[in-house]
């Protein structure tokens, strides 16, 4: 058995700008992996354009709070 005492991991704190960038990347990842959006069209895809038009540009701050009514309103 190896001795793992004293191998605590350090917490990583992001600046607000880094967190915003990471949150936008989470939304892009969700749209590609869940909605089937082609990554090459991430600026022109209809879903992305509808989300941006309604001010939804981040995952944790905006996207996860959408209700069914909000989604219907994007159409």
MOCORPE-V136676 format. One record per helix or strand of 2 or more residues. SS is the DSSP state (a for helix, b for strand). FROM is the first residue (numbers start at 1). TO is the last residue. If there is no record, write none. Layout:
BEGIN
SS_FROM_TO + SS_FROM_TO
END
This chain:
BEGIN
a_16_33 + a_39_41 + a_46_53 + a_63_65 + a_68_73
END
